[in-house]
Amino acid sequence: MNGDPLAQLRDWHLPDPIQWWPPAPGWWISAAVLLAVLLWVAGVRWRRHRRRGAAARSALRELAALRAAVRADGDTRAFVAALSRLLRRFALVRFPREQVAGLTGDAWLAFLDATGGGGGFRQGPGRALADLVYGATRDGDPLPNPDALADLAETWIRANRRHGGPAVGGAGETPADPEADATPLATR
């Protein structure tokens, strides 16, 4: 008969090592959730980035249309008036209404210079925004160069592409400028 039945048993052995691939179903689910969250966050950030630049893109498109119109018809006064409206609308989008809405004349030009104009509005071609719009020129005075004015406006729009632009005074304050007229608009 058979001798010792225990002698017929094989020696014990370790199980095969656990493989790292393919991962367990829980890891697949975790990876899918993480990927979905990352895609959602990227989408939200991209849409926010696109929305923030939409006003500048629109203003630059309108500026290009104004350039084309002044080249076609040569009406510099209409160009300056339309450019002034464009800059004001863009400024109202980028800065607090209390800071922008009441500005006119030299205060408006000082604001434009302080927020990215670099002096080109008060002493350069941007001066036409106050002179022509408010009728401060005579019929014999030379009209400003529309290309130089459009370049200055484009530079200002690009400088203020992101919300807020360069730092200026608090709400309701105009930019600090030693040459700016300090009298309130109501008393002029």
ABEGO torsion letter per residue (X at the ends): XBBBAAAABBBBBBBBBBBAOBBBAAAAAAAAAAAAAAAAAAAAAAAAAAAAAAAAAAAAAAAAAAAAAAAAAGBAAAAAAAAAAAAAAAAAAABBAAAAAABBEAAAAAAAAAAGAGGAAAABAAAAAAAAAAGABBAABBBBBAAAAAAAAAAAAAAAABBGEBBBBBBGBBBBBAABBABBAAAX
